[in-house]
Amino acid sequence: KMLLAAREENKDPFEIARFYERHFHDDCAALNIRPAESYPRASECIDLMVELIATLLEKGHAYVGSDGSVYFDARSFPSYGALSGNRLEDLRAGHRQDASELTAGKRFHADWALWKHAGAQRQMVWDTPWGEGFPGWHIECSAMSLHHLGETIDVHTGGVDLRFPHHEDERAQSEAAVGHEVVRRRVHGEHLLAEGRKMAKSTGNAYTRADIEARGFDPLALRYFYTTALYRSRLNFTFRALQAAQTALERL
């Protein structure tokens, strides 16, 4: 999506990334969310990913495929599937969400790319011991969290849609590298609905903070509304519910 937007808008992909990054920080400030100590960028942590991939290769959990990409060997991690309940023997070829990784370079269909060999049309590529390429979807999280947070994390959050394959693969990568459990507790939030439907631009129910403020709502009312959600339950956003949250906030 980033590369497509860059072509359409005739911009550098990093320009687009910084644009949304600024909006993210502005939104966090408006919602009174205290900033983290560090906001590492994946594009600036390639060396950490290369180091982690090298460790996985050395320990026998990864291999260089016939297509030049580096893959994680899912069968080398015995407890794969413990987080999501997806067992390797039950996974079918093409059943994973990241179907773009279905290449002839894999040894097993459930393996996933740690580092992808770059094609001629790629813009964002980096030079590594395995040639020019770019990171897979999951390796950046393992590399960045191990570096900035250490080998033990108390709470790891994320959306329910990330449980598989992203968090399952991240767990395998991190634990295979350090040799022990990394995350003590995982917290997965359910999807946010808007007026009873999935939030999407195509359905006209994708609202931004600016949209909320333009209608006279305090961003903190939105945060108060979020706190009314029950864990692992879908929260349905409506402007009537937001008005009730703003009234409750004003009373407080």
PyMOL commands that set and color helices and strands:
alter all, ss='L'
color gray80, all
select helices_A, chain A and resi 2-9+13-30+42-44+46-58+74-76+88-90+99-101+139-149+160-178+201-203+209-214+219-226+239-251
alter helices_A, ss='H'
color red, helices_A
select strands_A, chain A and resi 62-64+70-72+112-117+126-128+131-135+153-159+183-189+192-194+197-198+235-237
alter strands_A, ss='S'
color yellow, strands_A
deselect
rebuild
show_as cartoon
